[in-house]
Amino acid sequence: MSGDVHVRICERLGVKLPRATRLLIGVIGSKREACEIMAGVGRFLTDALKLAVSPENSGVHAASKGVPFLSYRISTYTSLY
């Protein structure tokens, strides 16, 4: 399909990922727990994978208010049943 995004992964010492890789992690818990998880993920990406985390694009948001992600609005949904 013409709308598919192609990712090339190089099997060498370093793995090449697209420059604008985005990641959204959902956490069921308190904001404090979400901040701890975010700090741990940031440390792993920086230390183990040598990737830079952009502080202006990173943060903890309440899903009940909706989170903008790749031109979409991600939010929670509760069924009435």
All heavy atoms as a GROMACS GRO file, in nm:
protein
  611
    1MET      N    1   0.083  -0.118   0.000
    1MET     CA    2   0.000   0.000   0.000
    1MET      C    3   0.087   0.125   0.000
    1MET      O    4   0.195   0.124   0.055
    1MET     CB    5  -0.089   0.000   0.123
    1MET     CG    6  -0.194  -0.106   0.124
    1MET     SD    7  -0.295  -0.083   0.271
    1MET     CE    8  -0.367  -0.243   0.276
    2SER      N    9   0.036   0.229  -0.057
    2SER     CA   10   0.116   0.350  -0.069
    2SER      C   11   0.131   0.426   0.063
    2SER      O   12   0.223   0.503   0.078
    2SER     CB   13   0.055   0.443  -0.173
    2SER     OG   14  -0.074   0.484  -0.129
    3GLY      N   15   0.041   0.404   0.161
    3GLY     CA   16   0.048   0.474   0.288
    3GLY      C   17   0.136   0.407   0.391
    3GLY      O   18   0.151   0.455   0.502
    4ASP      N   19   0.195   0.292   0.357
    4ASP     CA   20   0.280   0.220   0.453
    4ASP      C   21   0.409   0.295   0.478
    4ASP      O   22   0.465   0.358   0.389
    4ASP     CB   23   0.314   0.080   0.401
    4ASP     CG   24   0.194  -0.012   0.402
    4ASP    OD1   25   0.094   0.023   0.468
    4ASP    OD2   26   0.201  -0.119   0.338
    5VAL      N   27   0.456   0.288   0.600
    5VAL     CA   28   0.582   0.348   0.638
    5VAL      C   29   0.686   0.237   0.643
    5VAL      O   30   0.667   0.136   0.709
    5VAL     CB   31   0.572   0.416   0.776
    5VAL    CG1   32   0.706   0.471   0.817
    5VAL    CG2   33   0.468   0.526   0.772
    6HIS      N   34   0.793   0.253   0.571
    6HIS     CA   35   0.896   0.151   0.565
    6HIS      C   36   1.008   0.185   0.662
    6HIS      O   37   1.055   0.298   0.666
    6HIS     CB   38   0.950   0.139   0.422
    6HIS     CG   39   0.844   0.100   0.325
    6HIS    ND1   40   0.799  -0.030   0.314
    6HIS    CD2   41   0.773   0.171   0.237
    6HIS    CE1   42   0.704  -0.035   0.221
    6HIS    NE2   43   0.687   0.086   0.174
    7VAL      N   44   1.048   0.087   0.740
    7VAL     CA   45   1.155   0.105   0.837
    7VAL      C   46   1.268   0.011   0.798
    7VAL      O   47   1.247  -0.107   0.775
    7VAL     CB   48   1.106   0.073   0.980
    7VAL    CG1   49   1.220   0.084   1.078
    7VAL    CG2   50   0.992   0.164   1.018
    8ARG      N   51   1.387   0.065   0.791
    8ARG     CA   52   1.504  -0.016   0.758
    8ARG      C   53   1.583  -0.037   0.886
    8ARG      O   54   1.622   0.057   0.954
    8ARG     CB   55   1.590   0.055   0.655
    8ARG     CG   56   1.712  -0.026   0.615
    8ARG     CD   57   1.789   0.044   0.509
    8ARG     NE   58   1.705   0.056   0.391
    8ARG     CZ   59   1.730   0.139   0.290
    8ARG    NH1   60   1.835   0.216   0.294
    8ARG    NH2   61   1.651   0.145   0.186
    9ILE      N   62   1.607  -0.163   0.921
    9ILE     CA   63   1.685  -0.196   1.039
    9ILE      C   64   1.815  -0.257   0.993
    9ILE      O   65   1.816  -0.352   0.916
    9ILE     CB   66   1.610  -0.290   1.134
    9ILE    CG1   67   1.484  -0.221   1.185
    9ILE    CG2   68   1.698  -0.334   1.249
    9ILE    CD1   69   1.399  -0.303   1.276
   10CYS      N   70   1.924  -0.201   1.038
   10CYS     CA   71   2.057  -0.244   1.000
   10CYS      C   72   2.109  -0.343   1.105
   10CYS      O   73   2.109  -0.312   1.223
   10CYS     CB   74   2.147  -0.121   0.995
   10CYS     SG   75   2.270  -0.129   0.870
   11GLU      N   76   2.151  -0.462   1.065
   11GLU     CA   77   2.199  -0.562   1.159
   11GLU      C   78   2.349  -0.551   1.177
   11GLU      O   79   2.424  -0.639   1.141
   11GLU     CB   80   2.159  -0.702   1.112
   11GLU     CG   81   2.011  -0.724   1.107
   11GLU     CD   82   1.975  -0.862   1.062
   11GLU    OE1   83   2.062  -0.950   1.057
   11GLU    OE2   84   1.858  -0.884   1.030
   12ARG      N   85   2.392  -0.442   1.233
   12ARG     CA   86   2.534  -0.419   1.262
   12ARG      C   87   2.546  -0.387   1.410
   12ARG      O   88   2.456  -0.417   1.487
   12ARG     CB   89   2.587  -0.304   1.178
   12ARG     CG   90   2.584  -0.334   1.030
   12ARG     CD   91   2.647  -0.222   0.952
   12ARG     NE   92   2.604  -0.232   0.813
   12ARG     CZ   93   2.594  -0.131   0.733
   12ARG    NH1   94   2.625  -0.010   0.772
   12ARG    NH2   95   2.554  -0.147   0.609
   13LEU      N   96   2.655  -0.323   1.448
   13LEU     CA   97   2.672  -0.286   1.588
   13LEU      C   98   2.560  -0.195   1.637
   13LEU      O   99   2.508  -0.212   1.745
   13LEU     CB  100   2.807  -0.218   1.609
   13LEU     CG  101   2.929  -0.308   1.606
   13LEU    CD1  102   3.056  -0.226   1.621
   13LEU    CD2  103   2.921  -0.410   1.717
   14GLY      N  104   2.523  -0.098   1.557
   14GLY     CA  105   2.416  -0.006   1.594
   14GLY      C  106   2.292  -0.033   1.511
   14GLY      O  107   2.300  -0.074   1.396
   15VAL      N  108   2.177  -0.015   1.568
   15VAL     CA  109   2.052  -0.032   1.495
   15VAL      C  110   2.005   0.105   1.451
   15VAL      O  111   1.999   0.198   1.530
   15VAL     CB  112   1.946  -0.099   1.585
   15VAL    CG1  113   1.814  -0.108   1.513
   15VAL    CG2  114   1.993  -0.237   1.628
   16LYS      N  115   1.974   0.120   1.324
   16LYS     CA  116   1.930   0.248   1.271
   16LYS      C  117   1.777   0.252   1.273
   16LYS      O  118   1.712   0.169   1.213
   16LYS     CB  119   1.980   0.266   1.129
   16LYS     CG  120   2.130   0.254   1.118
   16LYS     CD  121   2.187   0.378   1.064
   16LYS     CE  122   2.337   0.358   1.055
   16LYS     NZ  123   2.407   0.479   1.064
   17LEU      N  124   1.723   0.351   1.341
   17LEU     CA  125   1.580   0.371   1.347
   17LEU      C  126   1.547   0.505   1.282
   17LEU      O  127   1.632   0.593   1.276
   17LEU     CB  128   1.531   0.370   1.492
   17LEU     CG  129   1.546   0.238   1.566
   17LEU    CD1  130   1.507   0.256   1.712
   17LEU    CD2  131   1.463   0.130   1.502
   18PRO      N  132   1.423   0.522   1.238
   18PRO     CA  133   1.387   0.652   1.182
   18PRO      C  134   1.408   0.763   1.284
   18PRO      O  135   1.391   0.742   1.404
   18PRO     CB  136   1.238   0.637   1.150
   18PRO     CG  137   1.213   0.492   1.147
   18PRO     CD  138   1.313   0.428   1.236
   19ARG      N  139   1.445   0.879   1.238
   19ARG     CA  140   1.477   0.989   1.328
   19ARG      C  141   1.358   1.032   1.414
   19ARG      O  142   1.374   1.068   1.528
   19ARG     CB  143   1.528   1.107   1.246
   19ARG     CG  144   1.575   1.221   1.331
   19ARG     CD  145   1.635   1.331   1.245
   19ARG     NE  146   1.677   1.440   1.329
   19ARG     CZ  147   1.802   1.463   1.363
   19ARG    NH1  148   1.897   1.384   1.318
   19ARG    NH2  149   1.833   1.564   1.440
   20ALA      N  150   1.240   1.026   1.360
   20ALA     CA  151   1.122   1.074   1.432
   20ALA      C  152   1.042   0.958   1.491
   20ALA      O  153   0.922   0.951   1.478
   20ALA     CB  154   1.035   1.156   1.338
   21THR      N  155   1.108   0.866   1.558
   21THR     CA  156   1.039   0.754   1.620
   21THR      C  157   0.963   0.805   1.742
   21THR      O  158   1.017   0.877   1.824
   21THR     CB  159   1.140   0.646   1.661
   21THR    OG1  160   1.208   0.601   1.545
   21THR    CG2  161   1.070   0.529   1.726
   22ARG      N  162   0.837   0.767   1.752
   22ARG     CA  163   0.752   0.809   1.864
   22ARG      C  164   0.709   0.687   1.943
   22ARG      O  165   0.690   0.580   1.888
   22ARG     CB  166   0.627   0.882   1.814
   22ARG     CG  167   0.656   1.002   1.728
   22ARG     CD  168   0.704   1.118   1.815
   22ARG     NE  169   0.715   1.239   1.735
   22ARG     CZ  170   0.828   1.301   1.715
   22ARG    NH1  171   0.939   1.255   1.763
   22ARG    NH2  172   0.831   1.411   1.644
   23LEU      N  173   0.690   0.705   2.072
   23LEU     CA  174   0.651   0.597   2.161
   23LEU      C  175   0.548   0.652   2.259
   23LEU      O  176   0.567   0.759   2.317
   23LEU     CB  177   0.773   0.544   2.237
   23LEU     CG  178   0.749   0.437   2.342
   23LEU    CD1  179   0.699   0.309   2.276
   23LEU    CD2  180   0.877   0.410   2.418
   24LEU      N  181   0.439   0.578   2.275
   24LEU     CA  182   0.335   0.615   2.371
   24LEU      C  183   0.318   0.499   2.466
   24LEU      O  184   0.296   0.386   2.423
   24LEU     CB  185   0.204   0.646   2.298
   24LEU     CG  186   0.086   0.686   2.384
   24LEU    CD1  187   0.112   0.822   2.448
   24LEU    CD2  188  -0.040   0.693   2.300
   25ILE      N  189   0.334   0.524   2.596
   25ILE     CA  190   0.320   0.420   2.697
   25ILE      C  191   0.201   0.455   2.785
   25ILE      O  192   0.196   0.565   2.841
   25ILE     CB  193   0.448   0.408   2.783
   25ILE    CG1  194   0.567   0.372   2.695
   25ILE    CG2  195   0.428   0.305   2.893
   25ILE    CD1  196   0.699   0.372   2.768
   26GLY      N  197   0.107   0.364   2.798
   26GLY     CA  198  -0.008   0.384   2.885
   26GLY      C  199   0.016   0.317   3.019
   26GLY      O  200   0.060   0.202   3.025
   27VAL      N  201  -0.012   0.387   3.127
   27VAL     CA  202   0.009   0.335   3.262
   27VAL      C  203  -0.123   0.346   3.339
   27VAL      O  204  -0.184   0.453   3.342
   27VAL     CB  205   0.119   0.415   3.336
   27VAL    CG1  206   0.133   0.368   3.479
   27VAL    CG2  207   0.250   0.405   3.263
   28ILE      N  208  -0.164   0.236   3.399
   28ILE     CA  209  -0.279   0.240   3.489
   28ILE      C  210  -0.221   0.252   3.630
   28ILE      O  211  -0.165   0.156   3.683
   28ILE     CB  212  -0.365   0.113   3.475
   28ILE    CG1  213  -0.421   0.103   3.334
   28ILE    CG2  214  -0.478   0.114   3.578
   28ILE    CD1  215  -0.495  -0.025   3.306
   29GLY      N  216  -0.231   0.369   3.686
   29GLY     CA  217  -0.173   0.394   3.818
   29GLY      C  218  -0.170   0.543   3.845
   29GLY      O  219  -0.231   0.623   3.775
   30SER      N  220  -0.094   0.578   3.947
   30SER     CA  221  -0.086   0.718   3.987
   30SER      C  222   0.011   0.795   3.898
   30SER      O  223   0.091   0.736   3.824
   30SER     CB  224  -0.041   0.729   4.133
   30SER     OG  225   0.092   0.686   4.146
   31LYS      N  226   0.004   0.927   3.908
   31LYS     CA  227   0.096   1.011   3.831
   31LYS      C  228   0.240   0.989   3.878
   31LYS      O  229   0.333   0.991   3.798
   31LYS     CB  230   0.057   1.158   3.846
   31LYS     CG  231   0.141   1.250   3.762
   31LYS     CD  232   0.090   1.392   3.766
   31LYS     CE  233   0.175   1.479   3.674
   31LYS     NZ  234   0.126   1.617   3.669
   32ARG      N  235   0.258   0.966   4.008
   32ARG     CA  236   0.391   0.939   4.062
   32ARG      C  237   0.450   0.812   3.999
   32ARG      O  238   0.566   0.811   3.958
   32ARG     CB  239   0.384   0.924   4.214
   32ARG     CG  240   0.520   0.899   4.280
   32ARG     CD  241   0.508   0.875   4.430
   32ARG     NE  242   0.422   0.764   4.465
   32ARG     CZ  243   0.458   0.635   4.458
   32ARG    NH1  244   0.577   0.602   4.416
   32ARG    NH2  245   0.373   0.540   4.494
   33GLU      N  246   0.369   0.707   3.988
   33GLU     CA  247   0.416   0.583   3.925
   33GLU      C  248   0.450   0.606   3.778
   33GLU      O  249   0.551   0.555   3.729
   33GLU     CB  250   0.310   0.474   3.937
   33GLU     CG  251   0.289   0.423   4.077
   33GLU     CD  252   0.171   0.329   4.087
   33GLU    OE1  253   0.069   0.354   4.020
   33GLU    OE2  254   0.182   0.231   4.162
   34ALA      N  255   0.367   0.684   3.710
   34ALA     CA  256   0.393   0.714   3.569
   34ALA      C  257   0.524   0.791   3.553
   34ALA      O  258   0.601   0.765   3.460
   34ALA     CB  259   0.275   0.792   3.510
   35CYS      N  260   0.551   0.885   3.643
   35CYS     CA  261   0.676   0.962   3.637
   35CYS      C  262   0.796   0.873   3.663
   35CYS      O  263   0.901   0.888   3.598
   35CYS     CB  264   0.671   1.077   3.737
   35CYS     SG  265   0.559   1.209   3.690
   36GLU      N  266   0.784   0.777   3.756
   36GLU     CA  267   0.893   0.682   3.783
   36GLU      C  268   0.920   0.595   3.662
   36GLU      O  269   1.036   0.570   3.627
   36GLU     CB  270   0.859   0.596   3.904
   36GLU     CG  271   0.861   0.670   4.036
   36GLU     CD  272   0.810   0.586   4.152
   36GLU    OE1  273   0.779   0.466   4.132
   36GLU    OE2  274   0.802   0.640   4.264
   37ILE      N  275   0.813   0.547   3.598
   37ILE     CA  276   0.830   0.464   3.478
   37ILE      C  277   0.895   0.544   3.367
   37ILE      O  278   0.985   0.496   3.298
   37ILE     CB  279   0.694   0.405   3.434
   37ILE    CG1  280   0.646   0.303   3.539
   37ILE    CG2  281   0.702   0.343   3.296
   37ILE    CD1  282   0.504   0.257   3.520
   38MET      N  283   0.850   0.668   3.350
   38MET     CA  284   0.908   0.753   3.245
   38MET      C  285   1.056   0.778   3.269
   38MET      O  286   1.137   0.775   3.176
   38MET     CB  287   0.833   0.885   3.238
   38MET     CG  288   0.882   0.975   3.128
   38MET     SD  289   0.782   1.121   3.123
   38MET     CE  290   0.889   1.224   3.027
   39ALA      N  291   1.093   0.801   3.396
   39ALA     CA  292   1.234   0.822   3.427
   39ALA      C  293   1.315   0.696   3.398
   39ALA      O  294   1.426   0.703   3.344
   39ALA     CB  295   1.249   0.862   3.573
   40GLY      N  296   1.261   0.579   3.431
   40GLY     CA  297   1.330   0.453   3.404
   40GLY      C  298   1.347   0.427   3.256
   40GLY      O  299   1.454   0.384   3.210
   41VAL      N  300   1.243   0.453   3.178
   41VAL     CA  301   1.251   0.435   3.032
   41VAL      C  302   1.353   0.533   2.974
   41VAL      O  303   1.432   0.496   2.887
   41VAL     CB  304   1.112   0.453   2.967
   41VAL    CG1  305   1.122   0.462   2.817
   41VAL    CG2  306   1.019   0.340   3.007
   42GLY      N  307   1.351   0.657   3.022
   42GLY     CA  308   1.448   0.756   2.974
   42GLY      C  309   1.591   0.715   3.004
   42GLY      O  310   1.680   0.729   2.918
   43ARG      N  311   1.616   0.662   3.125
   43ARG     CA  312   1.750   0.615   3.159
   43ARG      C  313   1.792   0.499   3.070
   43ARG      O  314   1.906   0.494   3.022
   43ARG     CB  315   1.756   0.572   3.306
   43ARG     CG  316   1.771   0.685   3.403
   43ARG     CD  317   1.805   0.637   3.543
   43ARG     NE  318   1.707   0.540   3.594
   43ARG     CZ  319   1.595   0.572   3.658
   43ARG    NH1  320   1.565   0.698   3.680
   43ARG    NH2  321   1.514   0.478   3.702
   44PHE      N  322   1.700   0.404   3.045
   44PHE     CA  323   1.733   0.291   2.959
   44PHE      C  324   1.765   0.336   2.818
   44PHE      O  325   1.865   0.292   2.759
   44PHE     CB  326   1.617   0.190   2.956
   44PHE     CG  327   1.637   0.079   2.858
   44PHE    CD1  328   1.725  -0.024   2.887
   44PHE    CD2  329   1.572   0.079   2.736
   44PHE    CE1  330   1.745  -0.127   2.796
   44PHE    CE2  331   1.591  -0.022   2.645
   44PHE     CZ  332   1.678  -0.126   2.674
   45LEU      N  333   1.683   0.424   2.762
   45LEU     CA  334   1.707   0.471   2.626
   45LEU      C  335   1.839   0.546   2.616
   45LEU      O  336   1.912   0.532   2.518
   45LEU     CB  337   1.592   0.562   2.580
   45LEU     CG  338   1.458   0.493   2.557
   45LEU    CD1  339   1.350   0.596   2.529
   45LEU    CD2  340   1.466   0.392   2.445
   46THR      N  341   1.872   0.625   2.717
   46THR     CA  342   1.995   0.703   2.715
   46THR      C  343   2.118   0.616   2.741
   46THR      O  344   2.216   0.622   2.666
   46THR     CB  345   1.989   0.814   2.821
   46THR    OG1  346   1.873   0.895   2.794
   46THR    CG2  347   2.112   0.901   2.816
   47ASP      N  348   2.114   0.534   2.845
   47ASP     CA  349   2.232   0.456   2.885
   47ASP      C  350   2.255   0.334   2.797
   47ASP      O  351   2.365   0.313   2.747
   47ASP     CB  352   2.219   0.411   3.031
   47ASP     CG  353   2.212   0.529   3.127
   47ASP    OD1  354   2.251   0.641   3.087
   47ASP    OD2  355   2.166   0.509   3.241
   48ALA      N  356   2.153   0.252   2.778
   48ALA     CA  357   2.171   0.126   2.707
   48ALA      C  358   2.169   0.143   2.555
   48ALA      O  359   2.248   0.081   2.484
   48ALA     CB  360   2.062   0.027   2.749
   49LEU      N  361   2.079   0.225   2.505
   49LEU     CA  362   2.063   0.237   2.360
   49LEU      C  363   2.128   0.361   2.301
   49LEU      O  364   2.129   0.380   2.180
   49LEU     CB  365   1.914   0.236   2.324
   49LEU     CG  366   1.837   0.111   2.368
   49LEU    CD1  367   1.692   0.122   2.326
   49LEU    CD2  368   1.900  -0.014   2.311
   50LYS      N  369   2.177   0.450   2.387
   50LYS     CA  370   2.244   0.574   2.343
   50LYS      C  371   2.152   0.660   2.256
   50LYS      O  372   2.194   0.718   2.157
   50LYS     CB  373   2.374   0.543   2.267
   50LYS     CG  374   2.471   0.453   2.340
   50LYS     CD  375   2.525   0.518   2.464
   50LYS     CE  376   2.635   0.433   2.524
   50LYS     NZ  377   2.611   0.393   2.660
   51LEU      N  378   2.024   0.666   2.296
   51LEU     CA  379   1.927   0.750   2.224
   51LEU      C  380   1.897   0.874   2.308
   51LEU      O  381   1.900   0.869   2.431
   51LEU     CB  382   1.797   0.672   2.200
   51LEU     CG  383   1.807   0.551   2.109
   51LEU    CD1  384   1.676   0.476   2.106
   51LEU    CD2  385   1.848   0.593   1.969
   52ALA      N  386   1.868   0.982   2.242
   52ALA     CA  387   1.834   1.107   2.311
   52ALA      C  388   1.683   1.116   2.327
   52ALA      O  389   1.608   1.088   2.234
   52ALA     CB  390   1.886   1.226   2.233
   53VAL      N  391   1.639   1.156   2.445
   53VAL     CA  392   1.497   1.177   2.472
   53VAL      C  393   1.472   1.327   2.473
   53VAL      O  394   1.538   1.401   2.545
   53VAL     CB  395   1.458   1.114   2.608
   53VAL    CG1  396   1.312   1.141   2.638
   53VAL    CG2  397   1.487   0.965   2.607
   54SER      N  398   1.377   1.370   2.393
   54SER     CA  399   1.346   1.512   2.382
   54SER      C  400   1.256   1.555   2.498
   54SER      O  401   1.140   1.514   2.505
   54SER     CB  402   1.277   1.539   2.249
   54SER     OG  403   1.233   1.672   2.243
   55PRO      N  404   1.305   1.639   2.591
   55PRO     CA  405   1.223   1.678   2.706
   55PRO      C  406   1.100   1.760   2.667
   55PRO      O  407   0.997   1.750   2.733
   55PRO     CB  408   1.317   1.761   2.793
   55PRO     CG  409   1.449   1.762   2.728
   55PRO     CD  410   1.439   1.693   2.597
   56GLU      N  411   1.110   1.839   2.560
   56GLU     CA  412   0.993   1.920   2.522
   56GLU      C  413   0.882   1.835   2.460
   56GLU      O  414   0.767   1.876   2.458
   56GLU     CB  415   1.032   2.034   2.428
   56GLU     CG  416   1.092   1.991   2.296
   56GLU     CD  417   1.244   1.980   2.300
   56GLU    OE1  418   1.306   2.004   2.403
   56GLU    OE2  419   1.299   1.944   2.196
   57ASN      N  420   0.914   1.716   2.410
   57ASN     CA  421   0.813   1.628   2.353
   57ASN      C  422   0.775   1.514   2.446
   57ASN      O  423   0.693   1.431   2.411
   57ASN     CB  424   0.863   1.568   2.221
   57ASN     CG  425   0.877   1.673   2.114
   57ASN    OD1  426   0.808   1.774   2.116
   57ASN    ND2  427   0.968   1.652   2.021
   58SER      N  428   0.836   1.509   2.564
   58SER     CA  429   0.810   1.402   2.659
   58SER      C  430   0.735   1.458   2.778
   58SER      O  431   0.755   1.572   2.818
   58SER     CB  432   0.942   1.341   2.707
   58SER     OG  433   1.016   1.294   2.598
   59GLY      N  434   0.651   1.375   2.837
   59GLY     CA  435   0.580   1.420   2.955
   59GLY      C  436   0.477   1.319   3.000
   59GLY      O  437   0.451   1.219   2.934
   60VAL      N  438   0.416   1.346   3.114
   60VAL     CA  439   0.311   1.263   3.171
   60VAL      C  440   0.181   1.341   3.158
   60VAL      O  441   0.172   1.456   3.201
   60VAL     CB  442   0.342   1.230   3.318
   60VAL    CG1  443   0.228   1.151   3.380
   60VAL    CG2  444   0.472   1.152   3.328
   61HIS      N  445   0.082   1.278   3.096
   61HIS     CA  446  -0.047   1.343   3.073
   61HIS      C  447  -0.159   1.253   3.123
   61HIS      O  448  -0.147   1.131   3.121
   61HIS     CB  449  -0.069   1.368   2.923
   61HIS     CG  450   0.038   1.449   2.860
   61HIS    ND1  451   0.042   1.585   2.868
   61HIS    CD2  452   0.145   1.413   2.786
   61HIS    CE1  453   0.148   1.630   2.802
   61HIS    NE2  454   0.213   1.527   2.752
   62ALA      N  455  -0.269   1.312   3.165
   62ALA     CA  456  -0.387   1.237   3.205
   62ALA      C  457  -0.465   1.197   3.081
   62ALA      O  458  -0.504   1.283   3.001
   62ALA     CB  459  -0.474   1.320   3.298
   63ALA      N  460  -0.487   1.067   3.063
   63ALA     CA  461  -0.558   1.020   2.944
   63ALA      C  462  -0.705   1.062   2.945
   63ALA      O  463  -0.768   1.068   2.840
   63ALA     CB  464  -0.547   0.868   2.933
   64SER      N  465  -0.759   1.092   3.062
   64SER     CA  466  -0.899   1.135   3.068
   64SER      C  467  -0.920   1.268   2.995
   64SER      O  468  -1.027   1.296   2.944
   64SER     CB  469  -0.944   1.148   3.213
   64SER     OG  470  -0.864   1.243   3.280
   65LYS      N  471  -0.814   1.349   2.988
   65LYS     CA  472  -0.822   1.477   2.916
   65LYS      C  473  -0.782   1.461   2.770
   65LYS      O  474  -0.801   1.552   2.690
   65LYS     CB  475  -0.729   1.579   2.982
   65LYS     CG  476  -0.768   1.612   3.124
   65LYS     CD  477  -0.671   1.710   3.185
   65LYS     CE  478  -0.709   1.739   3.328
   65LYS     NZ  479  -0.612   1.824   3.394
   66GLY      N  480  -0.724   1.349   2.734
   66GLY     CA  481  -0.680   1.325   2.598
   66GLY      C  482  -0.535   1.366   2.580
   66GLY      O  483  -0.488   1.462   2.640
   67VAL      N  484  -0.465   1.290   2.497
   67VAL     CA  485  -0.323   1.314   2.472
   67VAL      C  486  -0.302   1.326   2.321
   67VAL      O  487  -0.342   1.236   2.247
   67VAL     CB  488  -0.238   1.197   2.527
   67VAL    CG1  489  -0.092   1.218   2.498
   67VAL    CG2  490  -0.261   1.179   2.675
   68PRO      N  491  -0.244   1.436   2.272
   68PRO     CA  492  -0.216   1.443   2.129
   68PRO      C  493  -0.100   1.352   2.093
   68PRO      O  494   0.004   1.351   2.159
   68PRO     CB  495  -0.178   1.590   2.108
   68PRO     CG  496  -0.133   1.638   2.242
   68PRO     CD  497  -0.206   1.556   2.344
   69PHE      N  498  -0.119   1.269   1.989
   69PHE     CA  499  -0.015   1.174   1.946
   69PHE      C  500  -0.028   1.151   1.797
   69PHE      O  501  -0.127   1.096   1.749
   69PHE     CB  502  -0.029   1.042   2.022
   69PHE     CG  503   0.078   0.942   1.991
   69PHE    CD1  504   0.208   0.963   2.035
   69PHE    CD2  505   0.051   0.829   1.917
   69PHE    CE1  506   0.308   0.871   2.007
   69PHE    CE2  507   0.149   0.737   1.889
   69PHE     CZ  508   0.278   0.757   1.934
   70LEU      N  509   0.072   1.197   1.720
   70LEU     CA  510   0.077   1.179   1.575
   70LEU      C  511  -0.052   1.223   1.507
   70LEU      O  512  -0.114   1.151   1.432
   70LEU     CB  513   0.108   1.033   1.540
   70LEU     CG  514   0.243   0.981   1.589
   70LEU    CD1  515   0.255   0.834   1.556
   70LEU    CD2  516   0.357   1.058   1.528
   71SER      N  517  -0.097   1.342   1.539
   71SER     CA  518  -0.216   1.405   1.482
   71SER      C  519  -0.346   1.337   1.523
   71SER      O  520  -0.450   1.360   1.462
   71SER     CB  521  -0.208   1.410   1.329
   71SER     OG  522  -0.095   1.482   1.289
   72TYR      N  523  -0.342   1.253   1.625
   72TYR     CA  524  -0.463   1.191   1.680
   72TYR      C  525  -0.478   1.235   1.825
   72TYR      O  526  -0.383   1.278   1.888
   72TYR     CB  527  -0.454   1.037   1.675
   72TYR     CG  528  -0.460   0.981   1.536
   72TYR    CD1  529  -0.344   0.952   1.465
   72TYR    CD2  530  -0.582   0.959   1.473
   72TYR    CE1  531  -0.349   0.901   1.337
   72TYR    CE2  532  -0.588   0.908   1.345
   72TYR     CZ  533  -0.472   0.878   1.278
   72TYR     OH  534  -0.478   0.828   1.151
   73ARG      N  535  -0.597   1.221   1.877
   73ARG     CA  536  -0.623   1.249   2.018
   73ARG      C  537  -0.652   1.116   2.084
   73ARG      O  538  -0.752   1.051   2.054
   73ARG     CB  539  -0.741   1.344   2.032
   73ARG     CG  540  -0.758   1.389   2.173
   73ARG     CD  541  -0.763   1.544   2.172
   73ARG     NE  542  -0.735   1.598   2.303
   73ARG     CZ  543  -0.622   1.657   2.334
   73ARG    NH1  544  -0.527   1.667   2.246
   73ARG    NH2  545  -0.604   1.708   2.452
   74ILE      N  546  -0.564   1.073   2.175
   74ILE     CA  547  -0.578   0.946   2.245
   74ILE      C  548  -0.641   0.974   2.382
   74ILE      O  549  -0.593   1.059   2.455
   74ILE     CB  550  -0.440   0.877   2.265
   74ILE    CG1  551  -0.364   0.868   2.136
   74ILE    CG2  552  -0.457   0.742   2.332
   74ILE    CD1  553  -0.424   0.781   2.030
   75SER      N  554  -0.749   0.903   2.414
   75SER     CA  555  -0.812   0.922   2.544
   75SER      C  556  -0.873   0.790   2.591
   75SER      O  557  -0.880   0.693   2.515
   75SER     CB  558  -0.920   1.031   2.537
   75SER     OG  559  -1.021   0.992   2.448
   76THR      N  560  -0.917   0.788   2.716
   76THR     CA  561  -0.977   0.666   2.770
   76THR      C  562  -1.124   0.660   2.732
   76THR      O  563  -1.187   0.762   2.699
   76THR     CB  564  -0.964   0.664   2.924
   76THR    OG1  565  -1.027   0.782   2.976
   76THR    CG2  566  -0.819   0.660   2.965
   77TYR      N  567  -1.176   0.541   2.737
   77TYR     CA  568  -1.317   0.518   2.707
   77TYR      C  569  -1.373   0.425   2.814
   77TYR      O  570  -1.314   0.321   2.842
   77TYR     CB  571  -1.334   0.456   2.569
   77TYR     CG  572  -1.475   0.412   2.538
   77TYR    CD1  573  -1.570   0.506   2.501
   77TYR    CD2  574  -1.512   0.280   2.548
   77TYR    CE1  575  -1.700   0.468   2.474
   77TYR    CE2  576  -1.641   0.240   2.521
   77TYR     CZ  577  -1.736   0.335   2.484
   77TYR     OH  578  -1.863   0.298   2.458
   78THR      N  579  -1.483   0.463   2.873
   78THR     CA  580  -1.547   0.378   2.974
   78THR      C  581  -1.684   0.337   2.923
   78THR      O  582  -1.766   0.421   2.887
   78THR     CB  583  -1.562   0.456   3.106
   78THR    OG1  584  -1.433   0.503   3.145
   78THR    CG2  585  -1.619   0.367   3.214
   79SER      N  586  -1.708   0.207   2.920
   79SER     CA  587  -1.835   0.154   2.875
   79SER      C  588  -1.938   0.168   2.986
   79SER      O  589  -1.906   0.164   3.105
   79SER     CB  590  -1.819   0.006   2.838
   79SER     OG  591  -1.944  -0.050   2.807
   80LEU      N  592  -2.062   0.183   2.949
   80LEU     CA  593  -2.170   0.195   3.047
   80LEU      C  594  -2.215   0.060   3.099
   80LEU      O  595  -2.296   0.051   3.190
   80LEU     CB  596  -2.290   0.271   2.986
   80LEU     CG  597  -2.259   0.415   2.944
   80LEU    CD1  598  -2.381   0.475   2.875
   80LEU    CD2  599  -2.221   0.497   3.064
   81TYR      N  600  -2.167  -0.049   3.043
   81TYR     CA  601  -2.209  -0.183   3.086
   81TYR      C  602  -2.124  -0.235   3.196
   81TYR      O  603  -2.014  -0.220   3.212
   81TYR     CB  604  -2.206  -0.279   2.967
   81TYR     CG  605  -2.301  -0.236   2.858
   81TYR    CD1  606  -2.256  -0.174   2.744
   81TYR    CD2  607  -2.437  -0.256   2.873
   81TYR    CE1  608  -2.343  -0.134   2.645
   81TYR    CE2  609  -2.526  -0.216   2.776
   81TYR     CZ  610  -2.477  -0.156   2.661
   81TYR     OH  611  -2.563  -0.117   2.564
   0.00000   0.00000   0.00000
